[in-house]
Amino acid sequence: MSASLDRFFRPQAPAPIYLLGTLWLFGPFKGIMADLRQGDIPGVQTNYRACKASYRKVVGVVPDWTDRFLM
């Protein structure tokens, strides 16, 4: 495991912070897909903003990687 991630997993962290952050992206992303299928463009836009905010949080967790995950 990369030294930059060590502090986000046990035993250094109480929970797998980075992993949980990536899993939190699934909810808004799933909402985007469901809203697209239903033609609910305002719902797509709302879920996109939520997904984008979550993504930025996850990317910010590992500053060494910010150049790899562009938004």
N, C-alpha and C positions, 0 to 999 in steps of 0.2 A: 504494500500500500504506500502511496506517496506520502512523504513527510508532511505535505501541506494538508492532507486529509486526516492525519492521525488525531488531531484534537477534536474532530467531529464524530468519532466513534468510541465505543467503550474500549478501554477503561477510562480514557481521559474525559469523555462526555457522558452525561447520564443517559443519553439516548443517541441513536444514530442520526444526528441532526441533518447531515447532507442527504442521506437516503430518504428520510421522511420528507424533506423539502421537495425532492424530485417526485415523490408519490403524491404530494399535494397538488402538483400540476395536473394530475389526471382528471380531477373533478371539473375544473373549468374547460379543459380540452374536450372531455366527453360532452359537456354542455354545448360547446360549439358544434360538434358533430350532430347532436340531436336536434338543435335549433335549425341547422342547415337543412336537415331532412324534412323539417316541418315548415320551412320557409319563414321562420321567425327571425328576421334580420335584426330587429332591436335586441333580441335575446342573444344572437351571435355576437353583436357588438359588446354587450355587457359581459359575456363570458370571455371574449377576447381581452378586454381590459383586465379582468380578474386573472386570466392566464398570464398576461404580460407582466403584471405586478408580481405574481408568484415566481415567474421565471427570473425576474430581476433580483428577487431576494435570494433565490438558489444560486444564481451566478455570483452574487456578491459574497457568498459564504466562503468561496475559495478565490481570493484575489489573484492568485497565480494563474488562474484559468480565464480571466475576463477577456483576454484577447482571442480565446478559442470559441466563446459562446456569444456571438454578436447578435444584437437585436435590431 
